[in-house]
Each structure stands twice: as C-alpha cells, then as structure tokens.
Amino acid sequence: MLNRVILIGRLTRDPELRYTPTGVAVTQFTLAVDRPFTNQNNEREADFINIVTWRQLAETCANYLRKGRLTAVEGRIQVRNYDNNEGRRVYVTEVVADNVRFLESANRDAGGQSSGMREEMPGNNRYSSPRDNHDPFSDGKPIDISDDDLPF
C-alpha cells in the first residue's frame, strides 16, 4: 500500500509552533494549492490543505516559513478524529510532512522583488555563485551532441 502526497503552494498564515507535554515540537500551517483548471467565471480556485510537521522539521518550519512563501511539502495523508465539547465526533484530514522545501527566499518584498539579501537556509553552509558550481553550460557556447549520445 502507498500513502504519499507532494504539494506545492503558498502558506496562508505563519506556522504555529507548539510543544507536546513531553517536549516534542509540532508545527501546523495551511498550504493554498491552486487547482489546475478555472471555474465557470474563468477564475482559478485553490484547495487549503492542513500540514503538520514534527520535531526538528517543525522548529525549522517555524523559524524560516512565513505567510505567502512558496513551499513544497512531501508526506502522507492522515485522518484522525476526536470528540468535541458538544460530544460530536470531529474528523480531521491533514498531511503529515516529512520533507519541506522552501522554494523562494524569505527576503522578498510584497512586489515579489528580491531585496538583494541572502538568507542562510538549513542544511546549507553558504550560498554559492554559479561559478562556484563549475557548470559546464554557463559559458553559453553550443554543445556538440549527436543523436547517438542521447539515451532516448
């Protein structure tokens, strides 16, 4: 059996970090994911999906994610239930994320322009320029490849 989901969307609000009574970090946020089609009024609609992260990933999300940031989430769908104060059973469907990727810099203003500052992201010791990567395609020269060299 398989229960995997991959989503790309924007946060609708800042993540909410809490701790369990035993001290385990848990963060919740909502991701707005555009649907791939428009409605009858030619407007694009979105689904608002609840995301939960745990432990170190929860703390990282709380520290680096903010409302409006474009984010990729990978995880599994979980359905849980509880009885509310009125004695009614409430069902909650959410994605428990085990991988979250920040797809744009946090240092962007409302107009979407970069502020020119660079943000240190978790897992990266520093930012590297294209020259540091020694990209063979960065010089702009055409590459001589025959059809026999292609695997498809």
C-alpha positions as CSV (number, residue, x, y, z in Angstrom):
1,M,0.0,0.0,0.0
2,L,1.1,3.6,-0.6
3,N,0.2,6.8,1.1
4,R,2.4,9.6,-0.4
5,V,1.5,13.2,-1.3
6,I,3.5,16.0,-2.8
7,L,2.1,19.5,-2.8
8,I,3.4,22.9,-3.9
9,G,1.6,26.0,-2.7
10,R,1.8,29.2,-0.6
11,L,1.3,29.4,3.2
12,T,-1.9,31.1,4.2
13,R,-0.5,32.2,7.6
14,D,2.7,31.9,9.6
15,P,3.3,28.4,11.0
16,E,2.1,27.8,14.6
17,L,4.7,26.1,16.8
18,R,3.7,24.3,19.9
19,Y,5.2,21.6,22.1
20,T,3.6,18.4,23.4
21,P,3.7,17.8,27.2
22,T,6.7,15.6,26.6
23,G,8.5,18.5,24.8
24,V,8.2,17.3,21.2
25,A,7.9,20.2,18.7
26,V,4.9,20.3,16.4
27,T,4.1,22.9,13.8
28,Q,0.8,23.4,11.9
29,F,0.2,25.6,8.8
30,T,-2.1,25.7,5.9
31,L,-1.0,25.5,2.3
32,A,-3.0,27.0,-0.5
33,V,-2.6,24.9,-3.6
34,D,-4.0,26.1,-6.9
35,R,-6.3,23.8,-8.9
36,P,-5.1,23.1,-12.5
37,F,-8.3,24.5,-14.0
38,T,-10.5,27.5,-13.8
39,N,-14.2,27.7,-12.7
40,Q,-17.2,28.9,-14.7
41,N,-16.2,32.5,-14.1
42,N,-12.7,31.8,-15.5
43,E,-11.2,32.2,-12.1
44,R,-8.6,29.9,-10.6
45,E,-9.6,28.2,-7.3
46,A,-7.4,26.7,-4.6
47,D,-7.5,24.0,-2.0
48,F,-6.5,24.8,1.5
49,I,-4.6,21.9,3.0
50,N,-3.6,21.5,6.6
51,I,0.0,20.5,7.1
52,V,1.6,19.1,10.3
53,T,5.4,18.8,10.9
54,W,7.1,17.2,13.9
55,R,10.4,17.5,15.9
56,Q,13.3,19.3,14.2
57,L,11.4,19.9,10.9
58,A,8.7,21.6,13.0
59,E,11.2,24.0,14.5
60,T,12.8,24.7,11.1
61,C,9.5,25.4,9.5
62,A,8.5,27.8,12.4
63,N,11.8,29.6,12.0
64,Y,12.0,30.0,8.3
65,L,8.5,29.8,6.8
66,R,6.2,32.8,6.7
67,K,2.8,33.6,5.2
68,G,2.9,33.8,1.4
69,R,6.1,31.8,0.9
70,L,6.0,29.2,-1.9
71,T,6.7,25.9,-0.4
72,A,6.9,22.2,-1.4
73,V,5.6,19.6,1.1
74,E,6.1,15.8,0.9
75,G,4.4,13.5,3.3
76,R,1.4,11.3,4.0
77,I,-2.3,11.9,4.4
78,Q,-3.6,11.2,7.9
79,V,-7.2,11.2,9.1
80,R,-7.8,11.4,12.8
81,N,-10.9,12.0,14.9
82,Y,-11.9,13.3,18.3
83,D,-15.0,14.1,20.3
84,N,-15.5,17.9,20.7
85,N,-17.0,19.7,23.7
86,E,-20.6,19.0,22.4
87,G,-19.9,15.3,22.3
88,R,-19.8,15.2,18.5
89,R,-17.2,13.2,16.6
90,V,-14.9,15.5,14.5
91,Y,-12.8,14.2,11.7
92,V,-9.6,16.0,10.6
93,T,-7.7,15.3,7.4
94,E,-4.2,16.6,7.2
95,V,-0.8,16.0,5.6
96,V,1.9,14.9,8.0
97,A,5.0,16.2,6.3
98,D,8.4,14.5,6.4
99,N,10.0,16.8,3.9
100,V,9.5,20.6,3.4
101,R,11.4,22.6,0.8
102,F,11.5,26.4,0.8
103,L,11.1,27.3,-2.9
104,E,11.8,31.0,-2.7
105,S,13.8,33.3,-0.5
106,A,12.2,34.8,2.6
107,N,13.7,38.2,1.7
108,R,11.2,39.2,-0.9
109,D,9.0,42.3,-0.5
110,A,5.3,42.5,-1.4
111,G,6.0,43.2,-5.0
112,G,7.9,40.0,-5.4
113,Q,11.3,41.6,-5.9
114,S,14.3,40.3,-4.2
115,S,15.8,42.6,-1.5
116,G,19.3,41.6,-2.5
117,M,20.0,40.0,0.8
118,R,20.7,36.3,1.0
119,E,19.2,34.1,3.7
120,E,21.2,31.2,5.2
121,M,18.9,28.1,4.9
122,P,19.1,25.0,7.0
123,G,21.4,22.4,5.5
124,N,23.4,24.9,3.5
125,N,26.7,26.2,4.8
126,R,26.6,29.1,2.4
127,Y,25.2,30.3,-0.9
128,S,27.3,29.6,-3.9
129,S,27.5,31.5,-7.1
130,P,27.1,29.8,-10.5
131,R,30.9,30.0,-10.9
132,D,31.4,28.0,-7.7
133,N,29.4,25.1,-9.2
134,H,31.7,24.8,-12.3
135,D,28.7,24.5,-14.5
136,P,29.9,23.4,-18.0
137,F,26.8,25.1,-19.6
138,S,27.3,28.5,-18.0
139,D,29.6,29.9,-20.8
140,G,26.7,30.0,-23.3
141,K,28.6,28.1,-26.0
142,P,26.7,25.4,-28.0
143,I,27.4,21.8,-27.1
144,D,28.2,19.3,-29.8
145,I,26.0,16.3,-29.0
146,S,25.0,13.7,-31.6
147,D,21.7,11.8,-31.5
148,D,23.7,8.7,-30.8
149,D,24.8,10.2,-27.4
150,L,21.2,10.7,-26.2
151,P,19.7,7.9,-24.2
152,F,16.2,8.4,-25.6
